[in-house]
Amino acid sequence: MSLKVAVQMDHISSINIVGDSAFALMLEAQARGHALYHYTPDRLALRDGKVFAALEPVTVRDEKGNHFTLGTPERWDLSQIDVILMRQDPPFDMAYVAATHLLEKIHPQTLVVNNPAEVRNAPEKLFVTEFADLMPPTLITRDRAEIDAFRAEHGDIVMKPLFGHGGAAVFRITEDDLNYGSLYDFFAVTFREPWVIQRFLPNVKHGDKRILLVDGEFAGAVNRVPAPGDLRSNMVRGGSPAESDLSDREREICARIGPALKARGLLLVGIDVIDGNLTEINVTAPTGIRAVKRLGGPDIAVRVWDVIEARRRG
């Protein structure tokens, strides 16, 4: 089976292929003989009920600094494409939301991974609250009185923007932290949305585990250990990946959330777990595929494409 596959992503020239999951998926698609195309979200256009984009044929190579070749752009009706991988990075802003609305018009005739309507309806730090009993104590608000009360109860807390990504603007505030007032003011003028406030989990120093699920089933995991002197374990912030197995608690978490992911058409999902606490469900452009394979784990891109091809066969 040869499929026409378009990847909606940040421009391929800008990605770091060492850790980019979209690139891993592209390499596997190419290895299977699928026709591969590249475009950026700003190329999308809706006209008379049809969705178009200028697609560039792309060839990929696992060679840093020489990882792609693009062909001449050609305008395509995206309903003529078999599969679209929606893989641009957050921020999950109105441009992102608009792209989901456009792609929703062609899904599932064109299989969009992940389901664009469900991506829109599952913001990563809100969707996770459907499983509140698996999470650390969590508050979502911008109301100072609510935050004060939460801080008085838990003492050591973390504040982060609701639609943040990549570890940006994540702050730990200790019980007697004199920066709290200034940080509150900074958040108030910087972020219009509510914020996420969680009880600080001291064992984050031992790692923030990224667990990948494919079609609702566990596929692989990597433990991300923060750099010395940093709260954040994101690999783009200096976190170090380490091989990891699942604990019984982590298997319980996967078993609980897996059916909901499958039902929503969220084919590739990355969840974050700290010390047995579920903190995020990443549905937009989850990373970790390349790190898992590099550490001797399974090639999750193979599993993703097995599922996609099965769905296209009907």
ChimeraX commands (.cxc) that place a marker at each C-alpha (Angstrom):
marker #1 position 0.00,0.00,0.00 radius 0.5
marker #1 position 1.41,3.36,-1.07 radius 0.5
marker #1 position -0.16,6.41,0.59 radius 0.5
marker #1 position 0.01,10.12,-0.10 radius 0.5
marker #1 position 1.17,11.58,3.22 radius 0.5
marker #1 position 1.35,15.30,4.00 radius 0.5
marker #1 position 3.04,16.58,7.15 radius 0.5
marker #1 position 1.78,19.87,8.58 radius 0.5
marker #1 position 4.68,21.12,10.65 radius 0.5
marker #1 position 7.01,23.96,11.49 radius 0.5
marker #1 position 9.35,24.33,8.55 radius 0.5
marker #1 position 11.53,21.25,8.29 radius 0.5
marker #1 position 14.65,23.42,8.10 radius 0.5
marker #1 position 14.05,24.54,11.71 radius 0.5
marker #1 position 13.70,21.17,13.45 radius 0.5
marker #1 position 16.27,19.32,15.54 radius 0.5
marker #1 position 16.21,15.86,14.01 radius 0.5
marker #1 position 17.90,14.28,17.05 radius 0.5
marker #1 position 14.69,14.50,19.06 radius 0.5
marker #1 position 11.94,15.40,16.62 radius 0.5
marker #1 position 9.13,12.84,16.56 radius 0.5
marker #1 position 7.66,14.22,13.33 radius 0.5
marker #1 position 10.97,13.50,11.62 radius 0.5
marker #1 position 10.93,9.94,12.96 radius 0.5
marker #1 position 7.45,9.45,11.50 radius 0.5
marker #1 position 8.58,10.89,8.17 radius 0.5
marker #1 position 11.57,8.55,7.99 radius 0.5
marker #1 position 9.32,5.54,8.59 radius 0.5
marker #1 position 6.73,6.70,6.04 radius 0.5
marker #1 position 9.45,7.12,3.43 radius 0.5
marker #1 position 10.92,3.70,4.24 radius 0.5
marker #1 position 7.50,2.17,3.58 radius 0.5
marker #1 position 7.32,3.76,0.14 radius 0.5
marker #1 position 4.70,6.40,0.88 radius 0.5
marker #1 position 4.72,9.64,-1.11 radius 0.5
marker #1 position 5.75,12.32,1.36 radius 0.5
marker #1 position 4.82,16.02,1.28 radius 0.5
marker #1 position 5.66,18.96,3.52 radius 0.5
marker #1 position 3.80,22.17,4.29 radius 0.5
marker #1 position 3.55,24.77,7.06 radius 0.5
marker #1 position 0.20,25.69,8.68 radius 0.5
marker #1 position 0.14,29.15,7.09 radius 0.5
marker #1 position -0.26,27.44,3.69 radius 0.5
marker #1 position -3.76,26.19,4.57 radius 0.5
marker #1 position -6.67,27.76,2.67 radius 0.5
marker #1 position -10.42,27.17,2.75 radius 0.5
marker #1 position -12.29,28.06,-0.43 radius 0.5
marker #1 position -15.86,27.14,-1.37 radius 0.5
marker #1 position -15.91,24.37,1.22 radius 0.5
marker #1 position -12.65,22.76,0.12 radius 0.5
marker #1 position -9.33,22.86,1.95 radius 0.5
marker #1 position -6.16,23.50,-0.04 radius 0.5
marker #1 position -2.46,23.83,0.69 radius 0.5
marker #1 position 0.73,24.28,-1.29 radius 0.5
marker #1 position 2.56,21.00,-0.73 radius 0.5
marker #1 position 6.24,20.37,-1.40 radius 0.5
marker #1 position 7.43,16.83,-2.13 radius 0.5
marker #1 position 10.07,16.05,0.48 radius 0.5
marker #1 position 12.83,13.50,0.84 radius 0.5
marker #1 position 14.30,13.01,4.32 radius 0.5
marker #1 position 17.67,11.71,5.49 radius 0.5
marker #1 position 18.90,10.98,9.01 radius 0.5
marker #1 position 21.88,13.28,8.53 radius 0.5
marker #1 position 22.18,16.30,10.78 radius 0.5
marker #1 position 22.57,19.43,8.67 radius 0.5
marker #1 position 21.56,17.58,5.50 radius 0.5
marker #1 position 18.24,16.08,6.52 radius 0.5
marker #1 position 15.83,17.08,3.75 radius 0.5
marker #1 position 15.30,18.00,0.11 radius 0.5
marker #1 position 12.17,19.84,-0.98 radius 0.5
marker #1 position 10.60,19.77,-4.42 radius 0.5
marker #1 position 8.51,22.40,-6.20 radius 0.5
marker #1 position 5.34,23.43,-4.34 radius 0.5
marker #1 position 2.05,22.40,-5.89 radius 0.5
marker #1 position -1.47,23.36,-4.80 radius 0.5
marker #1 position -3.42,20.33,-3.59 radius 0.5
marker #1 position -7.02,19.74,-2.56 radius 0.5
marker #1 position -6.26,18.05,0.76 radius 0.5
marker #1 position -9.20,15.68,0.40 radius 0.5
marker #1 position -7.01,13.97,-2.23 radius 0.5
marker #1 position -4.34,13.22,0.37 radius 0.5
marker #1 position -4.59,9.92,2.26 radius 0.5
marker #1 position -3.00,10.95,5.56 radius 0.5
marker #1 position -2.09,14.26,7.19 radius 0.5
marker #1 position 0.18,14.32,10.22 radius 0.5
marker #1 position -0.66,17.45,12.21 radius 0.5
marker #1 position 2.71,17.97,13.82 radius 0.5
marker #1 position 3.41,21.67,14.27 radius 0.5
marker #1 position 4.64,22.57,17.74 radius 0.5
marker #1 position 2.54,24.61,20.18 radius 0.5
marker #1 position 1.77,27.30,21.36 radius 0.5
marker #1 position -1.82,26.14,21.32 radius 0.5
marker #1 position -3.13,29.54,20.27 radius 0.5
marker #1 position -5.93,30.73,17.98 radius 0.5
marker #1 position -3.81,29.98,14.89 radius 0.5
marker #1 position -3.52,26.40,16.11 radius 0.5
marker #1 position -7.26,26.26,16.80 radius 0.5
marker #1 position -8.04,27.66,13.33 radius 0.5
marker #1 position -5.91,24.93,11.74 radius 0.5
marker #1 position -7.90,22.26,13.58 radius 0.5
marker #1 position -11.16,23.73,12.24 radius 0.5
marker #1 position -9.87,23.61,8.66 radius 0.5
marker #1 position -8.53,20.07,8.93 radius 0.5
marker #1 position -11.75,18.91,10.59 radius 0.5
marker #1 position -13.51,19.58,7.26 radius 0.5
marker #1 position -11.55,16.81,5.53 radius 0.5
marker #1 position -11.24,14.26,8.35 radius 0.5
marker #1 position -11.77,11.29,8.29 radius 0.5
marker #1 position -11.92,11.07,4.46 radius 0.5
marker #1 position -8.36,12.24,4.78 radius 0.5
marker #1 position -7.07,10.64,7.98 radius 0.5
marker #1 position -5.70,13.44,10.17 radius 0.5
marker #1 position -3.41,12.30,12.99 radius 0.5
marker #1 position -4.37,13.26,15.60 radius 0.5
marker #1 position -8.12,13.83,15.08 radius 0.5
marker #1 position -8.20,17.65,14.77 radius 0.5
marker #1 position -11.52,18.16,16.58 radius 0.5
marker #1 position -10.28,16.14,19.54 radius 0.5
marker #1 position -6.95,17.95,19.57 radius 0.5
marker #1 position -8.90,21.19,19.80 radius 0.5
marker #1 position -11.09,19.81,22.58 radius 0.5
marker #1 position -8.24,18.35,24.63 radius 0.5
marker #1 position -5.87,21.17,25.68 radius 0.5
marker #1 position -3.05,19.34,27.36 radius 0.5
marker #1 position -3.27,20.85,30.83 radius 0.5
marker #1 position -7.10,20.78,30.86 radius 0.5
marker #1 position -7.83,17.37,29.34 radius 0.5
marker #1 position -5.71,15.76,32.05 radius 0.5
marker #1 position -8.09,17.07,34.73 radius 0.5
marker #1 position -10.66,14.50,33.58 radius 0.5
marker #1 position -8.45,12.11,35.54 radius 0.5
marker #1 position -8.09,14.26,38.65 radius 0.5
marker #1 position -7.64,11.27,40.96 radius 0.5
marker #1 position -4.43,10.37,39.08 radius 0.5
marker #1 position -2.97,13.88,39.43 radius 0.5
marker #1 position -1.22,15.84,42.16 radius 0.5
marker #1 position -3.41,18.49,43.82 radius 0.5
marker #1 position -4.09,20.97,41.01 radius 0.5
marker #1 position -5.76,24.37,40.72 radius 0.5
marker #1 position -6.58,26.17,37.46 radius 0.5
marker #1 position -7.33,29.84,37.97 radius 0.5
marker #1 position -5.96,33.38,37.83 radius 0.5
marker #1 position -7.81,34.42,41.00 radius 0.5
marker #1 position -5.36,35.57,43.67 radius 0.5
marker #1 position -7.53,34.48,46.59 radius 0.5
marker #1 position -7.81,30.94,45.19 radius 0.5
marker #1 position -4.06,30.71,44.67 radius 0.5
marker #1 position -3.36,32.10,48.16 radius 0.5
marker #1 position -5.63,29.46,49.70 radius 0.5
marker #1 position -4.04,26.66,47.65 radius 0.5
marker #1 position -0.56,27.85,48.64 radius 0.5
marker #1 position -1.53,28.05,52.30 radius 0.5
marker #1 position -2.68,24.43,52.13 radius 0.5
marker #1 position 0.24,22.96,50.16 radius 0.5
marker #1 position 3.12,25.34,50.88 radius 0.5
marker #1 position 5.49,24.41,48.07 radius 0.5
marker #1 position 3.82,24.90,44.68 radius 0.5
marker #1 position 4.52,25.16,40.95 radius 0.5
marker #1 position 2.95,27.81,38.70 radius 0.5
marker #1 position 2.85,27.54,34.91 radius 0.5
marker #1 position 0.80,28.99,32.04 radius 0.5
marker #1 position -2.21,26.92,30.96 radius 0.5
marker #1 position -1.15,26.90,27.31 radius 0.5
marker #1 position 2.61,26.92,27.83 radius 0.5
marker #1 position 4.91,24.35,26.28 radius 0.5
marker #1 position 8.48,23.10,26.40 radius 0.5
marker #1 position 8.91,24.05,30.05 radius 0.5
marker #1 position 8.59,27.79,29.39 radius 0.5
marker #1 position 7.53,29.95,32.36 radius 0.5
marker #1 position 7.40,27.08,34.87 radius 0.5
marker #1 position 8.17,28.35,38.37 radius 0.5
marker #1 position 8.51,26.73,41.77 radius 0.5
marker #1 position 7.34,28.89,44.67 radius 0.5
marker #1 position 8.33,27.81,48.15 radius 0.5
marker #1 position 6.23,28.43,51.24 radius 0.5
marker #1 position 8.18,31.56,52.21 radius 0.5
marker #1 position 9.18,32.72,48.72 radius 0.5
marker #1 position 9.31,36.52,48.64 radius 0.5
marker #1 position 9.03,36.50,44.85 radius 0.5
marker #1 position 5.45,35.21,44.93 radius 0.5
marker #1 position 3.79,38.62,44.67 radius 0.5
marker #1 position 6.01,39.75,41.82 radius 0.5
marker #1 position 5.51,36.47,40.00 radius 0.5
marker #1 position 1.75,36.76,40.37 radius 0.5
marker #1 position 1.91,40.26,38.86 radius 0.5
marker #1 position 4.09,39.00,36.01 radius 0.5
marker #1 position 1.64,36.19,35.18 radius 0.5
marker #1 position -1.32,38.57,35.44 radius 0.5
marker #1 position 0.02,40.94,32.77 radius 0.5
marker #1 position 1.56,38.22,30.56 radius 0.5
marker #1 position -1.11,35.51,30.32 radius 0.5
marker #1 position -4.78,36.25,29.72 radius 0.5
marker #1 position -5.83,32.66,30.38 radius 0.5
marker #1 position -6.01,30.96,33.78 radius 0.5
marker #1 position -2.81,29.37,35.08 radius 0.5
marker #1 position -1.99,25.92,36.42 radius 0.5
marker #1 position -0.96,25.72,40.06 radius 0.5
marker #1 position 0.12,22.34,41.41 radius 0.5
marker #1 position 1.63,20.99,44.59 radius 0.5
marker #1 position 5.39,20.70,44.08 radius 0.5
marker #1 position 6.58,17.10,43.74 radius 0.5
marker #1 position 10.09,16.85,45.23 radius 0.5
marker #1 position 10.84,13.59,43.42 radius 0.5
marker #1 position 10.86,15.43,40.09 radius 0.5
marker #1 position 14.63,15.52,40.73 radius 0.5
marker #1 position 14.59,11.79,39.89 radius 0.5
marker #1 position 12.79,12.40,36.62 radius 0.5
marker #1 position 9.62,13.31,34.76 radius 0.5
marker #1 position 8.65,10.23,32.77 radius 0.5
marker #1 position 7.36,10.66,29.22 radius 0.5
marker #1 position 5.16,7.68,28.34 radius 0.5
marker #1 position 4.00,7.27,24.75 radius 0.5
marker #1 position 0.72,5.59,23.87 radius 0.5
marker #1 position -0.31,4.51,20.37 radius 0.5
marker #1 position -4.03,4.00,19.77 radius 0.5
marker #1 position -4.57,3.90,23.52 radius 0.5
marker #1 position -1.88,1.30,24.26 radius 0.5
marker #1 position 1.49,1.73,25.96 radius 0.5
marker #1 position 4.25,1.91,23.34 radius 0.5
marker #1 position 7.40,3.12,25.13 radius 0.5
marker #1 position 8.79,5.40,27.81 radius 0.5
marker #1 position 11.75,7.58,28.62 radius 0.5
marker #1 position 12.66,9.16,31.95 radius 0.5
marker #1 position 13.71,12.81,31.62 radius 0.5
marker #1 position 16.00,13.93,34.43 radius 0.5
marker #1 position 16.33,17.69,35.09 radius 0.5
marker #1 position 19.69,19.36,34.64 radius 0.5
marker #1 position 21.41,20.37,37.89 radius 0.5
marker #1 position 19.85,23.53,39.28 radius 0.5
marker #1 position 16.74,23.37,37.10 radius 0.5
marker #1 position 13.17,22.39,37.95 radius 0.5
marker #1 position 12.29,21.46,34.37 radius 0.5
marker #1 position 13.00,18.08,32.83 radius 0.5
marker #1 position 12.09,18.95,29.23 radius 0.5
marker #1 position 14.91,17.86,26.94 radius 0.5
marker #1 position 14.79,21.24,25.18 radius 0.5
marker #1 position 15.63,22.73,28.62 radius 0.5
marker #1 position 18.62,20.49,29.27 radius 0.5
marker #1 position 16.88,17.42,30.67 radius 0.5
marker #1 position 18.70,14.14,30.12 radius 0.5
marker #1 position 16.86,11.07,28.78 radius 0.5
marker #1 position 17.31,7.76,30.59 radius 0.5
marker #1 position 16.00,4.27,29.88 radius 0.5
marker #1 position 12.89,3.46,31.87 radius 0.5
marker #1 position 10.39,0.70,32.59 radius 0.5
marker #1 position 6.87,1.28,33.87 radius 0.5
marker #1 position 5.91,0.93,37.50 radius 0.5
marker #1 position 2.65,-0.73,38.50 radius 0.5
marker #1 position 1.19,2.74,39.14 radius 0.5
marker #1 position 2.21,3.92,35.66 radius 0.5
marker #1 position 0.63,0.86,34.08 radius 0.5
marker #1 position -2.53,1.65,36.00 radius 0.5
marker #1 position -2.49,5.20,34.62 radius 0.5
marker #1 position -2.09,3.93,31.03 radius 0.5
marker #1 position -4.91,1.44,31.50 radius 0.5
marker #1 position -7.20,4.17,32.84 radius 0.5
marker #1 position -6.63,6.78,30.15 radius 0.5
marker #1 position -6.00,4.50,27.14 radius 0.5
marker #1 position -9.66,3.85,26.28 radius 0.5
marker #1 position -10.46,7.59,26.35 radius 0.5
marker #1 position -7.57,8.33,23.99 radius 0.5
marker #1 position -8.63,5.60,21.57 radius 0.5
marker #1 position -12.25,6.73,21.61 radius 0.5
marker #1 position -11.23,10.29,20.76 radius 0.5
marker #1 position -9.04,9.26,17.82 radius 0.5
marker #1 position -5.89,10.47,19.57 radius 0.5
marker #1 position -3.55,7.99,17.92 radius 0.5
marker #1 position -0.20,9.24,19.24 radius 0.5
marker #1 position -0.15,10.70,22.75 radius 0.5
marker #1 position 2.58,11.48,25.25 radius 0.5
marker #1 position 1.74,11.60,28.95 radius 0.5
marker #1 position 3.96,13.00,31.69 radius 0.5
marker #1 position 4.19,11.25,35.05 radius 0.5
marker #1 position 6.16,12.44,38.09 radius 0.5
marker #1 position 6.47,10.09,41.05 radius 0.5
marker #1 position 3.29,8.26,40.08 radius 0.5
marker #1 position 1.33,11.45,39.43 radius 0.5
marker #1 position -0.12,12.22,36.00 radius 0.5
marker #1 position 0.65,15.87,35.17 radius 0.5
marker #1 position -0.07,16.33,31.44 radius 0.5
marker #1 position -1.59,14.56,28.44 radius 0.5
marker #1 position 0.18,15.82,25.30 radius 0.5
marker #1 position -1.90,15.44,22.13 radius 0.5
marker #1 position -0.53,18.12,19.79 radius 0.5
marker #1 position 3.04,17.12,18.90 radius 0.5
marker #1 position 4.32,14.72,21.58 radius 0.5
marker #1 position 8.05,14.07,21.57 radius 0.5
marker #1 position 10.02,11.05,22.74 radius 0.5
marker #1 position 9.90,8.63,19.79 radius 0.5
marker #1 position 13.56,9.06,18.90 radius 0.5
marker #1 position 14.76,9.08,22.52 radius 0.5
marker #1 position 12.99,5.78,23.27 radius 0.5
marker #1 position 14.57,4.10,20.25 radius 0.5
marker #1 position 18.01,5.59,20.94 radius 0.5
marker #1 position 17.94,4.10,24.44 radius 0.5
marker #1 position 17.22,0.62,23.10 radius 0.5
marker #1 position 13.44,0.69,23.28 radius 0.5
marker #1 position 10.96,-0.06,20.49 radius 0.5
marker #1 position 10.68,1.95,17.29 radius 0.5
marker #1 position 7.35,3.62,18.04 radius 0.5
marker #1 position 7.18,5.12,14.54 radius 0.5
marker #1 position 6.75,1.58,13.18 radius 0.5
marker #1 position 3.80,1.00,15.48 radius 0.5
marker #1 position 2.19,4.32,14.53 radius 0.5
marker #1 position 2.39,3.52,10.82 radius 0.5
marker #1 position 1.08,-0.01,11.36 radius 0.5
marker #1 position -2.05,1.54,12.90 radius 0.5
marker #1 position -2.38,4.22,10.20 radius 0.5
marker #1 position -2.07,1.72,7.38 radius 0.5
marker #1 position -4.62,-0.58,9.01 radius 0.5
marker #1 position -7.10,2.29,9.20 radius 0.5
marker #1 position -6.53,3.25,5.57 radius 0.5
marker #1 position -7.16,-0.34,4.52 radius 0.5
marker #1 position -10.51,0.01,6.29 radius 0.5
marker link #1:1,2 radius 0.2
marker link #1:2,3 radius 0.2
marker link #1:3,4 radius 0.2
marker link #1:4,5 radius 0.2
marker link #1:5,6 radius 0.2
marker link #1:6,7 radius 0.2
marker link #1:7,8 radius 0.2
marker link #1:8,9 radius 0.2
marker link #1:9,10 radius 0.2
marker link #1:10,11 radius 0.2
marker link #1:11,12 radius 0.2
marker link #1:12,13 radius 0.2
marker link #1:13,14 radius 0.2
marker link #1:14,15 radius 0.2
marker link #1:15,16 radius 0.2
marker link #1:16,17 radius 0.2
marker link #1:17,18 radius 0.2
marker link #1:18,19 radius 0.2
marker link #1:19,20 radius 0.2
marker link #1:20,21 radius 0.2
marker link #1:21,22 radius 0.2
marker link #1:22,23 radius 0.2
marker link #1:23,24 radius 0.2
marker link #1:24,25 radius 0.2
marker link #1:25,26 radius 0.2
marker link #1:26,27 radius 0.2
marker link #1:27,28 radius 0.2
marker link #1:28,29 radius 0.2
marker link #1:29,30 radius 0.2
marker link #1:30,31 radius 0.2
marker link #1:31,32 radius 0.2
marker link #1:32,33 radius 0.2
marker link #1:33,34 radius 0.2
marker link #1:34,35 radius 0.2
marker link #1:35,36 radius 0.2
marker link #1:36,37 radius 0.2
marker link #1:37,38 radius 0.2
marker link #1:38,39 radius 0.2
marker link #1:39,40 radius 0.2
marker link #1:40,41 radius 0.2
marker link #1:41,42 radius 0.2
marker link #1:42,43 radius 0.2
marker link #1:43,44 radius 0.2
marker link #1:44,45 radius 0.2
marker link #1:45,46 radius 0.2
marker link #1:46,47 radius 0.2
marker link #1:47,48 radius 0.2
marker link #1:48,49 radius 0.2
marker link #1:49,50 radius 0.2
marker link #1:50,51 radius 0.2
marker link #1:51,52 radius 0.2
marker link #1:52,53 radius 0.2
marker link #1:53,54 radius 0.2
marker link #1:54,55 radius 0.2
marker link #1:55,56 radius 0.2
marker link #1:56,57 radius 0.2
marker link #1:57,58 radius 0.2
marker link #1:58,59 radius 0.2
marker link #1:59,60 radius 0.2
marker link #1:60,61 radius 0.2
marker link #1:61,62 radius 0.2
marker link #1:62,63 radius 0.2
marker link #1:63,64 radius 0.2
marker link #1:64,65 radius 0.2
marker link #1:65,66 radius 0.2
marker link #1:66,67 radius 0.2
marker link #1:67,68 radius 0.2
marker link #1:68,69 radius 0.2
marker link #1:69,70 radius 0.2
marker link #1:70,71 radius 0.2
marker link #1:71,72 radius 0.2
marker link #1:72,73 radius 0.2
marker link #1:73,74 radius 0.2
marker link #1:74,75 radius 0.2
marker link #1:75,76 radius 0.2
marker link #1:76,77 radius 0.2
marker link #1:77,78 radius 0.2
marker link #1:78,79 radius 0.2
marker link #1:79,80 radius 0.2
marker link #1:80,81 radius 0.2
marker link #1:81,82 radius 0.2
marker link #1:82,83 radius 0.2
marker link #1:83,84 radius 0.2
marker link #1:84,85 radius 0.2
marker link #1:85,86 radius 0.2
marker link #1:86,87 radius 0.2
marker link #1:87,88 radius 0.2
marker link #1:88,89 radius 0.2
marker link #1:89,90 radius 0.2
marker link #1:90,91 radius 0.2
marker link #1:91,92 radius 0.2
marker link #1:92,93 radius 0.2
marker link #1:93,94 radius 0.2
marker link #1:94,95 radius 0.2
marker link #1:95,96 radius 0.2
marker link #1:96,97 radius 0.2
marker link #1:97,98 radius 0.2
marker link #1:98,99 radius 0.2
marker link #1:99,100 radius 0.2
marker link #1:100,101 radius 0.2
marker link #1:101,102 radius 0.2
marker link #1:102,103 radius 0.2
marker link #1:103,104 radius 0.2
marker link #1:104,105 radius 0.2
marker link #1:105,106 radius 0.2
marker link #1:106,107 radius 0.2
marker link #1:107,108 radius 0.2
marker link #1:108,109 radius 0.2
marker link #1:109,110 radius 0.2
marker link #1:110,111 radius 0.2
marker link #1:111,112 radius 0.2
marker link #1:112,113 radius 0.2
marker link #1:113,114 radius 0.2
marker link #1:114,115 radius 0.2
marker link #1:115,116 radius 0.2
marker link #1:116,117 radius 0.2
marker link #1:117,118 radius 0.2
marker link #1:118,119 radius 0.2
marker link #1:119,120 radius 0.2
marker link #1:120,121 radius 0.2
marker link #1:121,122 radius 0.2
marker link #1:122,123 radius 0.2
marker link #1:123,124 radius 0.2
marker link #1:124,125 radius 0.2
marker link #1:125,126 radius 0.2
marker link #1:126,127 radius 0.2
marker link #1:127,128 radius 0.2
marker link #1:128,129 radius 0.2
marker link #1:129,130 radius 0.2
marker link #1:130,131 radius 0.2
marker link #1:131,132 radius 0.2
marker link #1:132,133 radius 0.2
marker link #1:133,134 radius 0.2
marker link #1:134,135 radius 0.2
marker link #1:135,136 radius 0.2
marker link #1:136,137 radius 0.2
marker link #1:137,138 radius 0.2
marker link #1:138,139 radius 0.2
marker link #1:139,140 radius 0.2
marker link #1:140,141 radius 0.2
marker link #1:141,142 radius 0.2
marker link #1:142,143 radius 0.2
marker link #1:143,144 radius 0.2
marker link #1:144,145 radius 0.2
marker link #1:145,146 radius 0.2
marker link #1:146,147 radius 0.2
marker link #1:147,148 radius 0.2
marker link #1:148,149 radius 0.2
marker link #1:149,150 radius 0.2
marker link #1:150,151 radius 0.2
marker link #1:151,152 radius 0.2
marker link #1:152,153 radius 0.2
marker link #1:153,154 radius 0.2
marker link #1:154,155 radius 0.2
marker link #1:155,156 radius 0.2
marker link #1:156,157 radius 0.2
marker link #1:157,158 radius 0.2
marker link #1:158,159 radius 0.2
marker link #1:159,160 radius 0.2
marker link #1:160,161 radius 0.2
marker link #1:161,162 radius 0.2
marker link #1:162,163 radius 0.2
marker link #1:163,164 radius 0.2
marker link #1:164,165 radius 0.2
marker link #1:165,166 radius 0.2
marker link #1:166,167 radius 0.2
marker link #1:167,168 radius 0.2
marker link #1:168,169 radius 0.2
marker link #1:169,170 radius 0.2
marker link #1:170,171 radius 0.2
marker link #1:171,172 radius 0.2
marker link #1:172,173 radius 0.2
marker link #1:173,174 radius 0.2
marker link #1:174,175 radius 0.2
marker link #1:175,176 radius 0.2
marker link #1:176,177 radius 0.2
marker link #1:177,178 radius 0.2
marker link #1:178,179 radius 0.2
marker link #1:179,180 radius 0.2
marker link #1:180,181 radius 0.2
marker link #1:181,182 radius 0.2
marker link #1:182,183 radius 0.2
marker link #1:183,184 radius 0.2
marker link #1:184,185 radius 0.2
marker link #1:185,186 radius 0.2
marker link #1:186,187 radius 0.2
marker link #1:187,188 radius 0.2
marker link #1:188,189 radius 0.2
marker link #1:189,190 radius 0.2
marker link #1:190,191 radius 0.2
marker link #1:191,192 radius 0.2
marker link #1:192,193 radius 0.2
marker link #1:193,194 radius 0.2
marker link #1:194,195 radius 0.2
marker link #1:195,196 radius 0.2
marker link #1:196,197 radius 0.2
marker link #1:197,198 radius 0.2
marker link #1:198,199 radius 0.2
marker link #1:199,200 radius 0.2
marker link #1:200,201 radius 0.2
marker link #1:201,202 radius 0.2
marker link #1:202,203 radius 0.2
marker link #1:203,204 radius 0.2
marker link #1:204,205 radius 0.2
marker link #1:205,206 radius 0.2
marker link #1:206,207 radius 0.2
marker link #1:207,208 radius 0.2
marker link #1:208,209 radius 0.2
marker link #1:209,210 radius 0.2
marker link #1:210,211 radius 0.2
marker link #1:211,212 radius 0.2
marker link #1:212,213 radius 0.2
marker link #1:213,214 radius 0.2
marker link #1:214,215 radius 0.2
marker link #1:215,216 radius 0.2
marker link #1:216,217 radius 0.2
marker link #1:217,218 radius 0.2
marker link #1:218,219 radius 0.2
marker link #1:219,220 radius 0.2
marker link #1:220,221 radius 0.2
marker link #1:221,222 radius 0.2
marker link #1:222,223 radius 0.2
marker link #1:223,224 radius 0.2
marker link #1:224,225 radius 0.2
marker link #1:225,226 radius 0.2
marker link #1:226,227 radius 0.2
marker link #1:227,228 radius 0.2
marker link #1:228,229 radius 0.2
marker link #1:229,230 radius 0.2
marker link #1:230,231 radius 0.2
marker link #1:231,232 radius 0.2
marker link #1:232,233 radius 0.2
marker link #1:233,234 radius 0.2
marker link #1:234,235 radius 0.2
marker link #1:235,236 radius 0.2
marker link #1:236,237 radius 0.2
marker link #1:237,238 radius 0.2
marker link #1:238,239 radius 0.2
marker link #1:239,240 radius 0.2
marker link #1:240,241 radius 0.2
marker link #1:241,242 radius 0.2
marker link #1:242,243 radius 0.2
marker link #1:243,244 radius 0.2
marker link #1:244,245 radius 0.2
marker link #1:245,246 radius 0.2
marker link #1:246,247 radius 0.2
marker link #1:247,248 radius 0.2
marker link #1:248,249 radius 0.2
marker link #1:249,250 radius 0.2
marker link #1:250,251 radius 0.2
marker link #1:251,252 radius 0.2
marker link #1:252,253 radius 0.2
marker link #1:253,254 radius 0.2
marker link #1:254,255 radius 0.2
marker link #1:255,256 radius 0.2
marker link #1:256,257 radius 0.2
marker link #1:257,258 radius 0.2
marker link #1:258,259 radius 0.2
marker link #1:259,260 radius 0.2
marker link #1:260,261 radius 0.2
marker link #1:261,262 radius 0.2
marker link #1:262,263 radius 0.2
marker link #1:263,264 radius 0.2
marker link #1:264,265 radius 0.2
marker link #1:265,266 radius 0.2
marker link #1:266,267 radius 0.2
marker link #1:267,268 radius 0.2
marker link #1:268,269 radius 0.2
marker link #1:269,270 radius 0.2
marker link #1:270,271 radius 0.2
marker link #1:271,272 radius 0.2
marker link #1:272,273 radius 0.2
marker link #1:273,274 radius 0.2
marker link #1:274,275 radius 0.2
marker link #1:275,276 radius 0.2
marker link #1:276,277 radius 0.2
marker link #1:277,278 radius 0.2
marker link #1:278,279 radius 0.2
marker link #1:279,280 radius 0.2
marker link #1:280,281 radius 0.2
marker link #1:281,282 radius 0.2
marker link #1:282,283 radius 0.2
marker link #1:283,284 radius 0.2
marker link #1:284,285 radius 0.2
marker link #1:285,286 radius 0.2
marker link #1:286,287 radius 0.2
marker link #1:287,288 radius 0.2
marker link #1:288,289 radius 0.2
marker link #1:289,290 radius 0.2
marker link #1:290,291 radius 0.2
marker link #1:291,292 radius 0.2
marker link #1:292,293 radius 0.2
marker link #1:293,294 radius 0.2
marker link #1:294,295 radius 0.2
marker link #1:295,296 radius 0.2
marker link #1:296,297 radius 0.2
marker link #1:297,298 radius 0.2
marker link #1:298,299 radius 0.2
marker link #1:299,300 radius 0.2
marker link #1:300,301 radius 0.2
marker link #1:301,302 radius 0.2
marker link #1:302,303 radius 0.2
marker link #1:303,304 radius 0.2
marker link #1:304,305 radius 0.2
marker link #1:305,306 radius 0.2
marker link #1:306,307 radius 0.2
marker link #1:307,308 radius 0.2
marker link #1:308,309 radius 0.2
marker link #1:309,310 radius 0.2
marker link #1:310,311 radius 0.2
marker link #1:311,312 radius 0.2
marker link #1:312,313 radius 0.2
marker link #1:313,314 radius 0.2
view
